[in-house]
Amino acid sequence: METILTNIENGVARLTLNRPEVFNSFNREMALAFQSALDHAEKDEAIRAIVITGSGKAFCAGQDLKEVTTPELNPGFKKILEEHYNPIISRIRNIKKPIIAAVNGVAAGAGANIALACDIVVASEKASFIQAFSKIGLIPDSAGTFFLPRLIGFQKASALMMLGDKVSASEAEQLGMVYKVLSLEEFADGVSQLANTLAQMPTKALGMTKELMNASMTNDLQSQLHMESKYQIEAAQSDDYREGVAAFVEKRKPNFTGK
């Protein structure tokens, strides 16, 4: 069975973590396949938005503990971090296309932090988020200690990481961890509509916005202003800018191409 399912339609690549029998927890095979799928989505110019979701009841339960407790299967934590999770997070942040995490169920450990690294997080009402690391004597990885405090604040993030509390979808929305919570009935169509909207937008500018968001994590004000000026000048030379202005003047819907 394929560990990552890929569906491409209307400019959207839907990547589905597909180990439902273990709540889509990562083993080495799935981690490497996921990286490969992200690489393909990045290189394919026809793909202008990416959705990451899980099959079955869960989004992703993090690391497959059976793998790390079976001597002949265990890659070791150095490989798991340096060859699995760190490259996944780097890819998600560096791909110049909008990435949606469609959290359909529980997102625990690395699974939660992979979701939080995405550009937009949409959660089903049945979703939940757990920083499960402290329950087994580990520290949050997959950039959890980077993104979570920035999303919800130092104090709350510290408590969630130390205590390992389960956060419901509605609480996650209130805290600012997710963009929107959808009912079970709305979830599939809502995610598709959002992804299709992003794929039809000026995705070159969206990619530049993503780069600016990344830089804002560490830049001072003057550095960020300088970077905004540089990127705005570049955006103003794009086909999408010319199309957007023409559509506004002509009172019609723009036809963006991402160039």
N, C-alpha and C positions, 0 to 999 in steps of 0.2 A: 504494500500500500504506500502510495506517495505521501511523504510527510508534509509537503507543502502543495496545496492545490492552487493553480493559477488560472484565472479567467480574465480575459481582456475584451472589453466591450465599450464602445462609445468613448474611447480615449481614456478609460479607467481600467487599471490593473487591480484586480481583487486577489489578494494573497491570503489564503486560508490555512492557518496552522491546523494540521490534520493528524493528530494522535488522540482522538476523543476518548479512547479507552483509559488514558492516563491524564485526562483533562488538559490535553495539548501541552504537557510539560516537555521541555527541551531535552533531547539527547544530542550527541554529536552529529548524527546524521541530519536531524532536523535543523540544527543551528547552521550547518554548512549549506544545506539546501535553501534555507531562508536567505542567507547572504547572496547566494547565486540568483535567487528570484528578484531580490532587490536590485542587484547589478543589472539584470536584464531590463527591469522596469526603468532604471535610470537611463540606459543607453537607447532604448526604443523611443524615437522621437514622436511616434504616434501616441504614446502613453503620456498623458498630461496630468493625471492624478492617480494616487495609489490608496487603496483601502487595505488595512490589515485587520483580520478578524479570526475567530476560532470556529472549529466545527463542533457540533454537539452542544453540550450544556455550558462549557467553559470557554473563556477567552484563552487563558494560559495560566497554568499553575506553577510556572517558573521552571526550575531545574528538576529533571527526573532523578529523584533520590535513589532509585534502584540502580541507575547507571553508576553513581558515585560510591555506592556501597557494594558493588560487585567488582572484585579486584581485576578480573580479566576485561571488564568494560570501562573502568574508571579512567578517564583521560587525565585526571588530576586537576586541582583548582587553578593552577597556573595556565594550563591550556584552555580550560573552560572560560576563564576570564579574558585571556589575551587572544584566543582564537574564536571564541563564540560570542560572548555578550558585548565586549568592548567594540569589536568590529560592527556588530549589529547596530548599536547605538550611534556609532560614528556615521554609518551609512544613512540611518534615518535622518540625522541632522544635516548631513552634507548633500543629500540628493536635492537638487534644485527644483523639486516638484512638491506640491502639497500632499501630505500624507495624513490620512484619517485613521485613527484607531477606532474600530467599531467593536466596542467591548460588549459582547453578547452574554457574558456570564462572569464567573469569578476570575479575577486577575490578581494573582498572588506572586510575591517575591519578584523575580526578574520579569515575570509576565506583567505585573503592575507597572514596573518601571519602564519597560518597553512601550507600553501604552502612553505613559506620561511624557515620553520623549517625542511623541508624534506632534504634528502641528495642530491638529484638532482631535479632541476625544469626544466621541458620542457613545453614550452608555444606554443599554437596555435597562428598564426598570428592575430587572432581575440581576443586574451586574453588581459586583462588589469588588473592593480593592483592599488588599491586605499586604502590609510590609511584614512578611512572615519570617524574616531572617532571624530575629531574636529568639524565636521559639525553638530554634535548633543551634543556638550559640554562634550565629554568623552575623556579619554586618551587611547593611543594604549595599548591593552592587548595581550594575547596569545603570549607573548615573542617578540612582535614587537620591543619594545625598546631595546631588547637584540640583535636580529639577524640583523635587518635592518642596524644599524650603522656599524656593522662588515662587512656586505656585500658591502655597497656602500659608507661608510665614514660618519663621524659625521655631516658635514655641509649639505650635500644633504638629509640625512635621517631626520635631524631636520626640514628642510623645507617641505619635503613631509608629515611628520606627523602633522606639524602645519597648513599647507595650505590645505592639503587633495587633492593635485593635482592628476589627473588621469594619470597613466604611461602606455603608450602603450607597447605592447610586444617587439617591436624593441628597444624602449628606455630602457626597463628593461634588455634586453640582453646587450646593450651598457654599462649600469651601473654596470653590474655584479650581478643583482638580479636573473637571470635565466641562465641555462647552454646553452640552445639552443632554437631558435624559428623555428617552422615548419609550412609550408603552410597547409591550410585546407586539401588538398589532401594527404599530407604526414603524417599528425598528427597521425592518428590511427596506421598505420603500423610502423611509426617511434618510437612511444612509446612502442609498442609490441616488436620490435627488440631490443630496449635498455633494456627492462625488461628481455627478454629472455637471452640476453648476460650476464647481471648481475647474473641471476639465474644459469648460467652454469660456473660461475667463482668460485674461491676459497672463498666461502662466509664466512668461518670462519675468514679468514684474513680480509675480507671486514668489518666484524663486529668489529674486533679489531681496524681497521683503524678508524671506526666511533667513538669508545670509545676514541681513541687518539685525534681525532678532537674535541670532546666534552671537553676533558681535556685541550686542547690548548687554550681554551677561557679564562682560569684563571691561568694556570701554568706559572711559570717562566721557563727560558731556561733549567736550570739544572734539574728541576723536569720533564720536558718533555723528555729530553735526557734519564733520568733514566727509565721513563715509556716506551719509545721506546725500550730500551735494554731489559727490562723485556718481553715485548710483542713479540719482534723479536725472542727471545730464544724460547718462547712458539710456535710461528708460525713455526719455524724450526723443531719442533717435530711433526707437523701435517701430516696426510696422503696426504693432498693437496700439501704440499711442496715436499714430496717425488715423487708424481705423476708429478708435474710440472718440476722437475729436470730430471726425467726419460724421459718425453716427449721431453724435449729440447735436450737431448743427442741422443735420438732415432729419432729425426726430425719428430715428429708426433704431432697431436693435443692432448692436455691433456684432461683427463676425470676427472674433479674435482667433489668431492662429498660433499664439505662443511664440511669435518671432518679433 
